[in-house]
Amino acid sequence: MIRRPSDGGCSSLPPEPQPPSTVPTLQLTFRTRCMNWTEVSGFDERYPGKGIGEHNHCRNPDGRIRPWCFFRNHRGKHAGSVRLQGGRSKLDGRVEVYLGGTWGSICSNDWGDEDATVVCRQLGKGFSGRARAVPLFRPGTAKLHWTAVHCQGKEPDLLQCPKATWNGEECSLVAAVTCNQQPGVSLPIRLVGGRSKSEGRVEVLHAGEWGSICDDQWDDSDAEVVCRQLGLSGVARAWGQAHFGKGSGRLWLDEVRCTGNELTLEQCPKSAWGEHNCLHSEDAGVSCNPLTDGTIRLVGGAGSHEGRLEIFYRGQWGTVCDDGWTNSNTQVVCRQLDTPVPRFGVGLGPILLDDVSCTGKEPSLLLCNRREWLHHDCTHQEDVNIACNPEHNGEGLPISKRIH
């Protein structure tokens, strides 16, 4: 069985009234008949009072945005349902499989492109898949089903692949995939000159020769696509002015203008090969920084230096309450961000920090005095908003201010 979202007509029974939270938002072309919820062992017991039972209407018992249902695949075999969670688009994310009445992750041991391709095929999301590994979501409560999967790449679903059941072994990274909907080989790219494999000058292969990209129009949307194509998760950030060093070969591309939703750089508007007005001092780079607890960002601002402060903790972004907030705290945020990535407004996630007190010299907000995670007496009307001046005052502190 496989899980799919609803287009409002996936059930063969008359539709029942649904609460506003289950209004379908995605139009799909398939009309596969859903299974009755009672045909899925243990599911009704796991989600009591969620509107599931002896019918096959689409529902969202686990709180997903779109209602969905289980259906049998065209071969009539039962297969472990799979889904992608926490990705940048519907084509990538952490792999979860439904077994024994619960969704669970797969440890990334020996996880490869062959396994990823089976997942993408099972979901109907692509011709091939790129394997990735991401941090385990909510380590204390996360469910793991398998330690390793060993697909050959031709199997119709993951249950047909050899696998090892998870028995409590340590597992900090779990399986994730990026599905490729384009047949054939995508434009080869690589990162050069960085301190790790997740950052560097972007180089592309054309006519048998590696070359760099000019930073004209280069921004975080382009970086997002590069990180996705390379299978790197985390915060995508664009760099210009040969931040990772000057290239020595050809300058292949200029005026790259991705929206951020493309799967590969090849799908983005750009100049013709070899046409540019640049020097290697303008080589473009990216960093794909892993999301670790304490990573911060600015959201909702008008530029790359201001916004609502959000911090990452145990797989989710949340805000910081402004109780006791000082300019010293702001200076620490601006130093940690260097050049922040923004947007403003009222936060929607949890309020993670309160009563933060910095001296102004700390390199990270996590080193300041503060309450424990999630302990606060605030509403989102008290979310911290700041502006960092991208120009630094000599060798001293970054110029910054709090936005009221």
Secondary structure, DSSP 8 states (H G I E B T S, - for coil): -EEEE--S---SS------GGG--------------GGGSTTHHHHSTTSS-SSS---B-TT--SS-EEEE--TT------EEEES-SSTTEEEEEEEETTEEEEEEEET--HHHHHHHHHHHT--SEEEEEEEE-SSTTT--EEEEEE---S--SSGGGS-EEE--S---SEEEEEEEE-S-S----EEEEE-SSTTEEEEEEEETTEEEEEB-TT--HHHHHHHHHHHT--SEEEEE-TTTT----SEEEE------S--SSGGGS----TT-----GGGB-EEEEE---TT-EEEEE-SSTTEEEEEEEETTEEEEEB-TT--HHHHHHHHHHHSS-----S---S-EEE-S-B--S--SSGGGSB---TT-----GGGB-EEEEEEEE-TTS-EEEEE--
